Amino acid sequence: MLEQRLYRHIDWLLLGSLFLLAAIGVAMIYSTTYDPTTGGASPLVSIQLWALALGFLALVITLSIDYRWFADLSPVFFMGLVGLVAYALLFGTTGGGARRWIDLGAFNLQPSEFARMVVALGLATLFTRYWQGRTPFGWLMAVTVVAIPFVLIAQQPDLGTAVTLLPVALVIFVFAGLPLRYVGLLIVVGTLSAPAVWAYGLEDYQRERILSFLDPEKDPRGAGYQQLQAKITAGSGGATGKGFLRGTQSQYNFLPVAHNDFVFSVLAEEQGFLGVVVALGLYLFVILRGMDAARLAKDRLGMYLVVGIMAGFTFQVIYNIAMSAGLAPVKGLTLPLMSYGGSSVIATLAAFGFVLNVRMRRFTN
Amino acid sequence: MKTSSRFAPGALERPRDSLAVLLAVWRWGMVLVFAGLAAGFWWLQVVEYDKYRQHAEDNHQRTLVLSAPRGAVLDRDGRVLAENRDSLNITLSREQAEDLEGTVALLADLSGVPLSELRAIVERHRRDPPFRPVVLIRDAAFDQVAAVAAHKRELPGIYVQQLPVRFYPAGDVAAHILGYVGEVSEAEMATPEFEGVRRGAIVGKSGIERSYNRLLMGRDGARRVVVDNVGREIRVLDERLPREGRQIQLTLDYDLQEAAEDAFADAGFNGSAVFLDPRSGEILALVSRPAYDPNVFARGIDGETWGRLNRDRLRPLNHRALQGRYSPGSTFKVAMAVAALEEGVVTPDFRVACPGGRRVHGRFFRCHSTHGSVDMREALEKSCNSYFYALGEKMEIDQIHKWATALGLGELSGVDLPHEVRGLMPSTAWKRERRGERWYPGETISVAIGQGAVSVTPISLAVMMATVANGGTRVTPHLLAAVNEGQGFERVRRPVPRSRVAISPTTLEVVTEGLWFVVNRAGTGRRGRIYGRDVMGKTGTAQVVSLQGRAAAAGSSDQDFRDHGWFVFAVPAGAPEIAGAVFGEHNEHGYLSAPIARHVLETYFAKKDGLPRPTVPVPPFGRRAWAAAPAEAADQ
């Protein structure tokens, strides 16, 4: 299946960067979950390592088979995703206030993490195989492909994950021909409807998070706590950091969910500005390299697939890093590749399998 | 090329180069966004580093105060007057209490403290951080501690905490000298006296505890610990051990102090007494009664007790020896005699006829008896008003003022205790400034017998006697004798005298003789006599209100209008080594104050000679005492 010719076109630099970032993530997870009294590593570290192994396996699969074959099967994947998300919504286990996990015994699967990839594949297929004429019915179908998983995930309720579908869809729409003036119109309508959304569309805790973002010191023990602590964690790292296992904010639990949503703050604390620059550089490299794959794509299907995946990845990386520095309101969004979380790791690596796939097959027919 | 045939450009399909532009815009946008993120972290981690490092440190480091025990206070023989004892507090750590309500209820049951009281304390501290222990029972009794210890498993979060508190073994003896301690107040922290004292520290509030607070306090230690987000201590960073306060030794003689207080208790009236060494100014005993028990402050005084002490009509917190201003009555005649002789207004042999009073400036001033012709010595002995009216007639008020001031009247004694007040010795300047009037010669006549505007504190009268006793040196009464900086007690430098005048030997001889007569001949101070000790002294009566005022106020209020009685003394005549003043509040007669002085002086000499201390004298209110009274009763 994987011919010698294709093997030579694998983007080893991108692949290497992905694993470097994942390795940094494992080190940070080890550090924050380390128990100084026993001196032992937390079981979370080995879970993350197992997830990385599974993710690598997924990447090999999404890389090896021609992406056009996946496009052929995209309706099946889409139905599967919708089924799993609906199952999680109805029968899943609850975590962080949302019913988002399916208990598989050995571990919990969070199907919504796979939504970005499946939606990107679905939209790319839709625009290249079925409604190239861009009829109103075609647009309606495209919107439906995004809307069904969005609504289901938002109902869990996990608005944070649901919202990550929007950049994926928006970018593919634009690349597929949505005139930019409509994007402008969307922004205007969004801005105008913001007060109504504020009043009716948001839960109390969401309003509180936004308010506390605007003024975190107002209630430092309450809603602003995480954001303030995130700032303290990152800021106190200084230029060179406090050293591995020596971050006081993360080691003594002042920063909640440090191994998960705030793993970048931990990096900032222990490795300082230097570590931050290295990690930022790696992420930027991954993003630019991913877009390079889009540029080199042999066909529009590949390009749309890659830009969709990269849009979701980029949005999540930027939002999470900004949040770790207290520059964005706290939201339960993981940092792809570094944060603890099996489904996130597997889904991210599988998605990059597609990116590598498209680049690798740029010369094939 | 099945796929590419399907790939035919539609109406709205973007051309390839348009896609390339989009990608390029996106890529450069990413570079900008990441540069922005890097700039954000630069700002946070490099520019504002100090601020967040401080925040992080405040988060995980806590400084616990290790209180330094206060230094002990000893008397001149090394007897302990103030020290520290361990008290046991029962505290609650809410973070560890699983069932707060149940725990508190069980504790109330075991300790006998009303549940509502404990609940109120918990409620008061509801907003404190949960790891900070709340003191539920302060200075718990032994059986309470035992009950808690026995039920330890059922009382999670309840601890017994050991804490040093101030302890005054003698209870209310010397209470006003020692003073008391308490938590430093906000207002005090703003004053230079308490500069650098941390919030919540225990400081001296009055007495020696206050005036030597700096020496006694020592230096608190500190322990810096690392805590996690719920306040659990993880490890100790560093520790500075507390330095105990200095021990200080007072000039006070506990035996004399106790003798004086016993004598007051036995005599049945309140008042004040000052005993000092006229050669040095060392205070040997200093009494103010009624007193209070300073131990109630050490435990952290409750509002009720504090209110009771403050509302008490007898004002137990008032230090009468330093803060009570009274008319000196006939004791002022000592100052008058010195002034008249030193100013050369009269000679010691100047005689005045006393027919029961004297007409001065067209008005008749009464004496309390008919003394016939008296000279200076006899006038002092018999406390003859007519003689001193005559002196007042011959003298200017400013001459009297000059000598009374030289003897310390109307001045601060400079004693090393806080809150001393000044008496009043009038002068023409004073009258002009305060009343805007000139001084009338008739007023001098009242002053001459210690009435009118003159007022004194007991300690200033004691200073007067000491100054007369040592020939004109106004020594500074003081209590601090020695300080132990850690290498044993070292004597402190004696405070310099407040002023010095040379009183001529003739004057001293005449006054000494007159005052010896008061006690050892037919005078009013016979109850102060000690065989073989040559006590010299003078009694005096301080009118609380005039006779007219008393009639007017009769029955209209519950105020006590009975006169106060003074006895001032110096022993032995000729070369005094102990002098002072006794003030009997509302005891009506100066001669009733004399036995208090006598008992203390007897104790002094017994101790000096190595003899057993005398016991408290029998109350002098027998039939014979009253029979012998008329001459004394007539005293001013």
HADDOCK unambig.tbl for C-alpha pairs under 7 A between the chains (distance, minus, plus):
assign (segid A and resid 128 and name CA) (segid B and resid 7 and name CA) 6.80 0.50 0.50
assign (segid A and resid 129 and name CA) (segid B and resid 6 and name CA) 6.93 0.50 0.50
assign (segid A and resid 132 and name CA) (segid B and resid 10 and name CA) 5.74 0.50 0.50
assign (segid A and resid 133 and name CA) (segid B and resid 10 and name CA) 4.88 0.50 0.50
assign (segid A and resid 133 and name CA) (segid B and resid 11 and name CA) 6.19 0.50 0.50
assign (segid A and resid 134 and name CA) (segid B and resid 12 and name CA) 6.41 0.50 0.50
assign (segid A and resid 175 and name CA) (segid B and resid 19 and name CA) 6.51 0.50 0.50
assign (segid A and resid 176 and name CA) (segid B and resid 13 and name CA) 6.36 0.50 0.50
assign (segid A and resid 176 and name CA) (segid B and resid 14 and name CA) 6.66 0.50 0.50
assign (segid A and resid 177 and name CA) (segid B and resid 12 and name CA) 5.70 0.50 0.50
assign (segid A and resid 177 and name CA) (segid B and resid 13 and name CA) 5.27 0.50 0.50
assign (segid A and resid 177 and name CA) (segid B and resid 14 and name CA) 5.34 0.50 0.50
assign (segid A and resid 232 and name CA) (segid B and resid 52 and name CA) 4.99 0.50 0.50
assign (segid A and resid 232 and name CA) (segid B and resid 55 and name CA) 6.42 0.50 0.50
assign (segid A and resid 232 and name CA) (segid B and resid 56 and name CA) 6.05 0.50 0.50
assign (segid A and resid 234 and name CA) (segid B and resid 45 and name CA) 6.47 0.50 0.50
assign (segid A and resid 235 and name CA) (segid B and resid 44 and name CA) 4.75 0.50 0.50
assign (segid A and resid 235 and name CA) (segid B and resid 45 and name CA) 4.18 0.50 0.50
assign (segid A and resid 235 and name CA) (segid B and resid 48 and name CA) 6.88 0.50 0.50
assign (segid A and resid 235 and name CA) (segid B and resid 49 and name CA) 5.45 0.50 0.50
assign (segid A and resid 235 and name CA) (segid B and resid 52 and name CA) 5.17 0.50 0.50
assign (segid A and resid 235 and name CA) (segid B and resid 53 and name CA) 6.88 0.50 0.50
assign (segid A and resid 236 and name CA) (segid B and resid 45 and name CA) 6.43 0.50 0.50
assign (segid A and resid 236 and name CA) (segid B and resid 49 and name CA) 5.76 0.50 0.50
assign (segid A and resid 236 and name CA) (segid B and resid 52 and name CA) 4.80 0.50 0.50
assign (segid A and resid 236 and name CA) (segid B and resid 53 and name CA) 4.16 0.50 0.50
assign (segid A and resid 236 and name CA) (segid B and resid 56 and name CA) 6.37 0.50 0.50
assign (segid A and resid 237 and name CA) (segid B and resid 45 and name CA) 6.20 0.50 0.50
assign (segid A and resid 238 and name CA) (segid B and resid 45 and name CA) 4.36 0.50 0.50
assign (segid A and resid 238 and name CA) (segid B and resid 46 and name CA) 5.49 0.50 0.50
assign (segid A and resid 238 and name CA) (segid B and resid 49 and name CA) 5.48 0.50 0.50
assign (segid A and resid 239 and name CA) (segid B and resid 45 and name CA) 6.10 0.50 0.50
assign (segid A and resid 239 and name CA) (segid B and resid 46 and name CA) 5.75 0.50 0.50
assign (segid A and resid 248 and name CA) (segid B and resid 60 and name CA) 6.92 0.50 0.50
assign (segid A and resid 249 and name CA) (segid B and resid 56 and name CA) 6.66 0.50 0.50
assign (segid A and resid 252 and name CA) (segid B and resid 228 and name CA) 4.41 0.50 0.50
assign (segid A and resid 252 and name CA) (segid B and resid 229 and name CA) 6.06 0.50 0.50
assign (segid A and resid 253 and name CA) (segid B and resid 228 and name CA) 6.31 0.50 0.50
assign (segid A and resid 253 and name CA) (segid B and resid 229 and name CA) 5.57 0.50 0.50
assign (segid A and resid 254 and name CA) (segid B and resid 229 and name CA) 5.02 0.50 0.50
assign (segid A and resid 273 and name CA) (segid B and resid 41 and name CA) 6.78 0.50 0.50
assign (segid A and resid 273 and name CA) (segid B and resid 42 and name CA) 6.73 0.50 0.50
assign (segid A and resid 273 and name CA) (segid B and resid 45 and name CA) 6.34 0.50 0.50
assign (segid A and resid 277 and name CA) (segid B and resid 38 and name CA) 6.61 0.50 0.50
assign (segid A and resid 280 and name CA) (segid B and resid 34 and name CA) 6.91 0.50 0.50
assign (segid A and resid 284 and name CA) (segid B and resid 34 and name CA) 6.96 0.50 0.50
assign (segid A and resid 288 and name CA) (segid B and resid 27 and name CA) 6.17 0.50 0.50
assign (segid A and resid 295 and name CA) (segid B and resid 20 and name CA) 6.75 0.50 0.50
assign (segid A and resid 322 and name CA) (segid B and resid 37 and name CA) 6.79 0.50 0.50
assign (segid A and resid 325 and name CA) (segid B and resid 41 and name CA) 6.76 0.50 0.50
